[in-house]
């Protein structure tokens, strides 16, 4: 069976890349560290590879993404503020 088309928004791609990165919430990363981790993950895995890692980890339990999403939102706050 062929899966449906998956359209990645830029925000979703960044969140997936952050999840796929080595960065941990306990590291309490700064906004520049988050941006660097996102860029490194996209270089290493590509946007589809990052999305695949999220799907693999949370495919059966999508509600568990809350912590990863919270870290992604926290990292993007600095981008909106210019930090």
Secondary structure, 3 states (H helix, E strand, C coil): CCCCCCCCCHHHHHHHHHHHCCCCHHHCCCHHHHHHHHHHHHHHHHHHHHHHHHHHHHCCCHHHHHHHHHHHHHHHHHHHHCC
